[in-house]
Amino acid sequence: MRIVFAGTPEFAVPSLRVAARHGQVVAVYTQPDRPAGRGRGLAASPVKREALAAGLPVLQPQSLRDRQAQDTLRALQPDLMVVVAYGLILPRAVLAIPVHGCWNVHASLLPRWRGAAPIQRAIEAGDADTGVCLMRMQKGLDTGPVYLRKSTPIGPLETGGELTERLSGMGAQLLGDGLGLLRIGLLPGAQAQSEIGATYAHKVEKSEAPLDWMRPADELACKVRAFNPWPIAEAMIDGERVRIHGAIAVPGGDGAAPGSIVGAGREGLDVATGNGLLRIRVLQREGGKAITAADYLNARRTQ
């Protein structure tokens, strides 16, 4: 089976490995190299690095909308195109090129959380469960019919980074299941998505990082988890801007002004919110590294 793989971040790497085990990956599409690091030098995506290490041909078009890019893809004669967090829009002409169409590994239980940031939005919303879907792509954004799905609980302290790593492996396993079934002609028919319960997971922006102390503590705790490792939640604490890497919601704080510190100890720094307390357990000062609340308090006392 001739497979074209399209993906960019680390999340897609396990799926690329699975695709290479189940067929002949004739090309790997990934986004163009981007400036990164302090020197702002061009850096290859994790998928590109994996593909080059495996000796797979890499293509990095700026877009798949122009005829030349589509002719290049057509010349590869793909039986299937597998797309995992690629980051570029696939026009209808591209979707029609592979014999078996284009498959997408999506990190949510569709139709909930279509879009760019399903993992972060699921945690931010306080969802109890999430999962992965293997779907056939169509013109709409993550609206295509679903072949296979697998659900999993979201851990009460699980961060965006931790859940991303878990779902990456689950997505690769689901892709392997689908490719195996396709090879022997037993792939189940794709089930159309319902529009009932459909939600959109818009891209996370750096501007969303600041916490609003007027919001309830449980909502803020979810946001802290969702935004770890990026963009990391931030807030003003006792007149100082800090980044918050770990926090939980606890009862208390009745009558205290939102944003005020009502307790401090080895367990954390308790800040009043619109409802309850946010206990900050790991935080980062300007120009420093992430430290426990106990270390933060010790540092403040010695200044």
N, C-alpha and C positions, 0 to 999 in steps of 0.2 A: 504494500500500500504506500503510495507516494504522498507524503505529508508535508505541507508547508506549515511552519510554526510561527506565530507572531506573539511576542511578549516583550516586556521591558524590565520590570523590577525583580527583586529577589523572589517575590511571591510566585513568579512564573517558572523559576528554574526547575523545581521538582517535576512540573508538568512537561517541560521540555525533555527531561531525562526519560520520562515514561513514554512520550511520543517516539523517541528514538529507539526504545526497546520494542515497540509494537509495529514499527514500519520504517520506511526509508525517508528520513527527513531530508528533502531535496533543497530546502532553503530555510533560513531563519530570518524573519523580519523583526527588527527592533528599532526603537526611535534613534535619531541621530545623536552622536556623542554630545554631551552638554558640559558647560563649565562647572567645575566642582572644586571644593576645598579652598584653602586660603589663597592659593596661587591662581585660582580660577582657570586652571588648565582643563582641557577637554578630557572627559572621563567616559569610558565605555560603560554601557548598562550591564547589570549582572547577567542578563540573558546573552548579551554579546560575548562577554568573557567566557561563559559556559560553552557557547557554541564554538568559539575559536579553539578552546581547549579540547573539544571533541572532534575538531576537524570538519565542522559543518560550515557551508557557505553562508555568509551574512549579507543581508541587504538592508539599507537604512534610508529609504526614501523619505522626503519631507512630507509627502502626501501620497495617497493612493487614488486620488481623484483624476489625475491626468492620464491620457491614453497611453503614453509610453510606460508608465508604471504598471498599468493594467496589462499591457502586452507582455511585459517582462514576466508577470505572474502567470499569465496564460501559457507562455512558452514552457513553464515548469511542468505543465500537465498534471496538476495535483489531483489526487483522488479526494483529498480532504484538507481543509485548512483549520488548524486549531489556534484559537485566539485566547490568550490569558493575560489580562491587564496590559494590553498593547499600548493603549493611549491615543491611537489615531482612529478616526472614523473610517469604517469600511462602507463605501458606496454600494448601491444595489448591483452595479455591474461586477464588482469584485465578489459579492456574495454568490453570484451565479456561475463563477468560473469553476470551482472544484466539483467533481462528480457528485460527491456526497454533501456538498454545501460547506458551510463554515460553522464549526462548533465553538462555543465559548464556555469556559469554566468561570462561573460567577460566584462570589463569596457572600451569598445570602440565600434565604429561602424565598425565592421569587413567588409572587410579585412584590413582596416587601423588599424595600431598599434596592431598587434599580438605580444605576448611576455609578458615579466615580468613587464614592467612599462608603461602601456598605458596611464594612467592619467597624469603622469609627462611629458611624451613625447608629448602629445597633447597640453598641455599648452606651453611647451618649443618651439614647432614649430609654435605657434601663431594660432592654429586652432580656427575657430569661433564656431564650434559645436563638440560635442562628444556624447556619449550615452552608452547604455548597450545592450548586446546581450545574448540571451539564445540559446546555440548551443549544438549539439550532438558531443561528443568528438570522434576523430579518431586519428590515429597514428601521424599525423603531428601536429606541434605546433600551436594550435588555428586555424586550417585549416578546421575544421568540418563544416557541414551544419548548417544553422541558422533557428531555429523555430520562434523566436520572437525577435524584436528589438525596442528600444525606444531612440529617440534622444533628446538632450537638448543643448541650447546655453551655451558657456563658458563665464562667466562674465568677464568684462574687467579688474577687479582687483582680480578675484578669484584665490586663492592659491591652491597648490596641496592638502593640507590638507582639505580645504573647499570643493573642488570638489570631493575628495575621499568620504567624508561623504555624499554628495548628491547622488553620484552614488551608494553608498552602499544601500541606501534606495530604489532607483529606481530599482536596480538589484534584491532586495528581492521582490519587487512588481511584476516584470516581471516573476520571478520564481513562485510566487503564481499563476499568470495567467496561466502559462504553466502547473503547477500541477493540477489546476482546470480543464483545458481543457482535459488533459490526463485522468483524472478520469471519465469524461463523454464521452470519445471517440471522442472529437472534436479537438484534437491537429492538427494544420495545418502541412502539409508535410514540412520537412526541406528543405530549399533552399540552394543549393550549393553555396559556395563563389566564386566570380570571382578572378582571380589572378591580374586583372587590378586594380591598386591602392593599392596593398598590400604593407604594410610597417611593419618593425620590431621594437618593442619598447624594446631595450636592457636594462638590469638592470641598475639603477642609481648607480654610484660609488662615494665614497667620493672624489676621485681624480678629479671629474668634478666640484667641488664647486668653484674654483677660477674663477673670471671674467677676460676676456681679453678685456681691454679697447679699443683695436683696432676694436672690433666688433661694429655694430650699436646699438644705445641706445634702440630701440624697441626690438631688439633681447635679449639684456641683461635684460631688464625689464621682459620679458617672462621667462627667466631663473630664475630670483629671485623668481617669483611667483611659478614656477614649483617645485623649490627646498625647498619650505617652506611647511612642517616643517622639512624635512630632504633632503639633508645634510646641507642646508642653504648656500646660495651663500656667497662668501668671496672675499675680495680685499684689496689691499694696498691703504690707504687713508692718504695722507700727511705723509708718512713714517710709518704708523701704520696699522697693519693687523686688519681688522674688519669683522664681519659677517653682512650681509645685509638681513634684514627680510622683508623690504618693499621698493619698488622703482617704479617710473614711468618714461617713456620717455617723454621729452619735447624738443621743437625746440631750436636751438641756438648752441653756442660753435664753430662757424665757425672760423677756424684758430687756435684754442686752441689745445695744445698738448693733445692727449688722456691720461686720467688718472689725468689731472690737475683739481684743483678745480677752477671754474669760478664764483661761487656764493654761498652764505650761508645765510640762514635766517630761519624764523619760518616755511616756507613751505618745507624746506629741504636743502640738500647739493647737489649742482649741479656740476657734474663731466663730463668733456668732454670725448667723445667717438669717435669712427671712423666716426660716423654720428649722430649728435644730442647730447643732454645732458641726462644723467641719474640722475634724482632727487631722492636722497636717503632720505627716510622719517622715516625709523625705522632701527636702527643698534645696534650692540653689540660689545663692546670693549673686549679685552682679559680679562678673569676672571670676566666680568661683566654680567649684564642682558640686555635684549633688551630695548632700550630707543628711544625716538623721536630724530630727528635731532636737534631740539631746545635744548633739554636737553644735548645732546652730545656737542653742541657748548658752552653751559654754563659751562660744566665741563672742557672743554679745556681752557677756558678763566681764570678759577680759579687755574689752575696748574702752 
